[in-house]
Amino acid sequence: MKSPARTIGTGFIIAAAALMLLAGCKRKTAAAYEFGEVKRGDIENVVSSTGQMEPVGTVDVGTQVSGTVERVLVDFNSRVRQGQLLAVLDTVTLAVQVRDAEAGLARSRAQTAQARADSLRADELHARGLSSDIHLEAANVAAATARASLRSAESALDRARANLAFAFIRSPISGTVISRNVVPGQTVAASFSTPTLFIIAQDLSRMRILAQVVEGDIGKIDSGMTAKFTVQAWPDDEFTGSTVQVRLQPTTAANVVTYTVVVDAPNEAGKLLPGMTATVDFYVEQRKNVLIVPATALSLKPTQEMLDQLRKARDESRPAGVGGTPDSASRGRRGHSTGDASAARIRPEQAANAARLWYLDDDGRMSMMPVLTGATDGRNTEVTPLRGELKQGAKVVVKASGTVAEERRGPPGGLGRGMFGPGR
């Protein structure tokens, strides 16, 4: 015979198991929703980067001769004209070289004249039979050598005069001196690497930005694209430029690959200075006056309560005694609820940019509408309804909590997990 205590314990276990079985595969909690709003506005899809500001055209001015700087005639920010004198090197040594070359030329001219006269006499003597062939050939060779020496002396004089002229350093273009790397008394040496004495910007009214764009975004950038940027010196000002070139040479730093994008930046006001760091936004896509919803509303995973409400709205829209197909008149009276329930059969994965939007209809009931997504800025996304009308001001669900549907059993009425496909 079993004891009464054991019998009571066994009954308690059976009752608890029965309660768990009745609970099935669902747990219910109070539903809670957060809503956003359907609005009409502008969407701008941008790619952000940073870059260095520099003049469009610059020229490095160096020296072709070595010497000591005697005078510097310009300073930073000086406006210069093409051909204007910038600096002068010590010309004493160079002038001596010119005089030495002039003397060498005079000597070569005298030697050439002497050799020519000797050649003429040797030719005359040879014609009379008073000179041998060897003597004539020697005289002709001497004359030819003298003429070659004369040409060499002329070249030496031209070179000495050119070096003297190079001591007077002039501006090759008209522009603004943005760098001066020389002072009077400094010795400069011309070699394979010519020293840079001045940097002249051709036109500071036009600047450019060398923006560094990561490889994940470079495919979105193209020439002619609008770019807006700011600089720290003028934080309240927004400047506008345009993309003129996407350079194919990559740069790798800390395992990050970037590409240089050249942005043309007008600078009529003169606020942009060489070397400034610009924060650039490339406007990949711009949409004006379109329907937009919070981006989180399009990635929402519906709760069991939402599915139940949608099923209930569908069932109520059917005429009595008819199963499966809703009546057209009833559908018209019920607004979007019926259309949304039918539209729910469109699988989002049928289109790459399709999504589901959960919202409250005119009667305040939960509805779902399939939409196509467009441009996005990360916070808001453009949407186009696939069926029905999405009214401006409608409340869309951006966050939901409540009943958790078990994976192994969906709600009745065909609105289960399989119909909606994987969550976005």
Residue pairs with C-beta under 8 A, 6 or more apart in sequence:
24 409
25 406
25 408
25 409
26 304
26 403
26 404
26 405
26 406
26 409
27 403
27 404
28 402
28 403
29 401
29 402
29 403
29 404
30 402
31 303
31 305
31 306
31 400
31 401
31 402
31 403
32 400
32 401
32 402
33 397
33 399
33 400
33 401
34 397
34 398
34 399
34 400
35 360
35 395
35 396
35 397
35 398
36 293
36 294
36 296
36 297
36 395
36 396
36 397
36 398
37 293
37 393
37 394
37 395
37 396
38 291
38 292
38 293
38 359
38 390
38 391
38 392
38 393
38 394
38 395
38 396
39 291
39 292
39 293
39 380
39 392
39 393
40 289
40 290
40 291
40 292
40 392
41 289
41 290
41 292
41 380
42 286
42 287
42 288
42 289
42 290
43 285
43 286
43 287
43 290
43 292
43 374
43 375
43 376
43 377
43 380
43 381
43 382
44 283
44 285
44 286
44 287
44 375
44 377
45 283
45 284
45 285
45 286
45 375
45 376
45 377
46 281
46 282
46 283
46 284
46 377
47 213
47 217
47 220
47 221
47 281
47 282
47 284
48 279
48 280
48 281
48 282
49 211
49 212
49 213
49 214
49 217
49 261
49 279
49 280
49 282
50 211
50 212
50 277
50 278
50 279
50 280
51 209
51 210
51 211
51 212
51 261
51 263
51 277
51 278
51 280
52 209
52 210
52 275
52 276
52 277
52 278
53 207
53 208
53 209
53 231
53 265
53 272
53 273
53 274
53 275
53 276
53 277
53 278
54 207
54 208
54 209
54 210
54 274
54 275
55 178
55 201
55 202
55 203
55 204
55 206
55 207
55 208
55 274
56 202
56 203
56 206
56 207
56 208
56 264
57 173
57 175
57 201
57 202
57 203
58 178
58 199
58 200
58 201
58 202
59 172
59 173
59 175
59 199
59 200
59 202
60 196
60 198
60 199
61 86
61 169
61 171
61 172
61 196
61 197
61 198
61 199
61 200
62 190
62 194
62 195
62 196
62 197
63 89
63 166
63 169
63 188
63 190
63 194
63 195
63 197
64 163
64 166
64 190
64 194
65 89
65 94
65 163
65 166
65 167
65 190
66 187
66 188
66 189
66 190
67 89
67 90
67 93
67 94
67 167
67 187
67 188
68 89
68 90
68 185
68 186
68 187
68 188
69 87
69 88
69 89
69 90
69 182
69 183
69 184
69 185
69 186
69 187
69 188
70 88
70 89
70 90
70 91
70 184
71 87
71 88
71 184
72 86
72 87
72 180
72 182
72 183
72 184
73 85
73 86
73 87
73 88
74 80
74 84
74 86
74 87
74 177
74 180
74 198
75 177
75 180
76 177
76 178
76 179
76 180
77 176
77 177
77 178
78 176
78 177
79 175
79 176
79 177
80 86
80 171
80 174
80 175
80 176
80 177
80 200
81 171
81 174
82 171
82 172
82 173
82 174
83 170
83 171
84 170
84 171
85 168
85 169
85 170
86 169
86 170
86 171
86 177
86 197
86 198
87 169
87 182
87 197
87 198
88 167
88 168
88 169
89 166
89 167
89 168
89 169
89 188
90 167
91 164
91 167
94 160
94 163
94 164
94 167
95 164
97 160
97 163
97 164
98 157
98 160
98 161
98 164
100 160
101 153
101 156
101 157
101 159
101 160
101 161
102 157
104 153
104 156
104 157
105 150
105 153
105 154
105 156
105 157
107 153
108 146
108 149
108 150
108 152
108 153
108 154
109 150
109 153
111 146
111 149
111 150
112 143
112 146
112 147
112 149
112 150
114 146
115 139
115 142
115 143
115 145
115 146
115 147
116 143
116 146
118 139
118 142
118 143
119 139
119 140
119 142
119 143
121 139
122 131
122 135
122 136
122 138
122 139
122 140
123 136
123 139
125 131
125 135
125 136
126 132
126 133
126 135
126 136
169 197
169 198
171 198
171 200
172 200
173 200
173 202
174 202
175 200
175 201
175 202
175 203
175 204
176 200
176 201
176 204
177 198
177 199
177 200
178 199
178 200
178 201
178 274
179 196
179 198
179 199
180 197
180 198
181 195
181 196
181 197
181 198
182 188
182 197
182 198
188 195
188 197
189 195
201 274
204 267
204 270
204 274
205 266
205 267
205 268
205 270
206 264
206 265
206 266
206 267
207 265
207 266
207 267
207 272
207 274
208 244
208 262
208 263
208 264
208 265
209 227
209 229
209 241
209 262
209 263
209 265
209 278
209 280
210 260
210 261
210 262
211 227
211 260
211 261
211 262
211 263
211 278
211 280
211 282
212 251
212 258
212 259
212 260
212 261
213 221
213 258
213 259
213 260
213 261
213 282
214 256
214 257
214 258
215 250
215 257
215 258
215 259
218 246
218 259
218 261
220 282
220 284
221 243
221 246
221 261
221 282
221 284
222 243
222 246
223 243
223 244
223 245
223 246
224 242
224 243
225 242
225 243
225 282
225 283
225 284
226 240
226 241
226 242
226 243
226 282
226 283
226 286
227 240
227 241
227 242
227 243
227 263
227 280
227 281
227 282
227 283
228 238
228 239
228 240
228 241
228 280
228 281
228 283
229 238
229 239
229 241
229 263
229 265
229 278
229 279
229 280
229 281
230 237
230 238
230 239
230 278
230 279
231 237
231 239
231 271
231 272
231 276
231 277
231 278
231 279
232 276
232 277
233 271
233 273
233 276
234 271
237 271
239 265
239 266
239 271
239 272
239 278
240 266
241 263
241 264
241 265
241 266
242 263
242 264
243 261
243 262
243 263
243 264
243 282
244 262
244 263
244 264
245 261
245 262
246 259
246 260
246 261
246 262
247 259
247 260
247 261
247 262
248 259
249 259
249 260
250 257
250 258
250 259
251 257
251 258
251 259
251 260
252 258
261 282
263 280
265 272
265 278
285 375
286 375
287 374
287 375
287 382
290 374
290 375
290 382
291 382
291 383
291 384
291 390
291 392
292 380
292 381
292 382
292 383
293 357
293 380
293 381
293 383
293 396
294 379
294 380
294 381
294 396
294 398
295 376
295 378
295 379
295 380
295 381
296 398
296 399
297 357
297 358
297 396
297 397
297 398
298 355
298 356
298 357
298 371
298 373
298 381
298 383
298 424
299 355
299 423
299 424
300 356
300 358
300 397
300 398
300 399
300 400
301 423
302 356
302 358
302 368
302 400
302 420
303 400
303 401
303 402
303 403
303 404
303 405
304 402
304 403
304 404
304 405
304 411
305 400
305 402
305 403
306 358
306 366
306 368
306 397
306 400
306 402
307 405
307 410
307 411
307 415
307 416
308 403
308 411
309 365
309 366
310 340
310 341
310 344
310 366
310 367
310 368
310 415
311 341
311 411
311 412
311 413
311 415
313 334
313 337
313 338
313 340
313 341
313 361
313 365
313 366
313 367
314 326
314 337
314 338
314 341
314 342
314 413
314 415
315 413
316 334
316 337
317 326
317 327
317 330
317 331
317 334
317 337
317 338
317 341
318 324
318 325
318 326
318 327
318 330
319 326
319 327
319 330
326 338
326 341
326 342
330 338
331 338
331 339
334 363
335 361
335 362
335 363
336 361
336 362
336 367
336 369
336 388
336 389
337 361
337 363
337 365
337 367
339 387
339 388
340 361
340 367
340 368
340 369
340 387
340 388
341 367
341 368
342 387
343 368
343 369
343 370
343 386
343 387
343 388
344 356
344 368
344 370
344 415
344 419
344 420
345 419
346 354
346 370
346 386
347 419
347 420
347 421
348 354
348 355
348 356
348 370
348 420
348 421
348 424
349 421
349 422
351 372
353 372
353 373
353 374
354 370
354 371
354 372
354 373
354 386
355 370
355 371
355 372
355 373
355 383
355 424
356 368
356 369
356 370
356 371
356 420
356 424
357 368
357 369
357 370
357 371
357 383
357 390
357 396
358 366
358 367
358 368
358 396
358 397
358 400
359 367
359 368
359 369
359 390
359 394
359 395
359 396
359 397
360 366
360 367
360 394
360 395
361 367
366 397
369 385
369 386
369 387
369 388
369 390
370 385
370 386
370 387
371 383
371 384
371 385
371 386
371 390
372 383
372 384
372 386
373 381
373 382
373 383
374 381
374 382
374 383
374 384
375 381
375 382
376 382
383 390
405 411
405 417
407 417
410 416
410 417
410 418
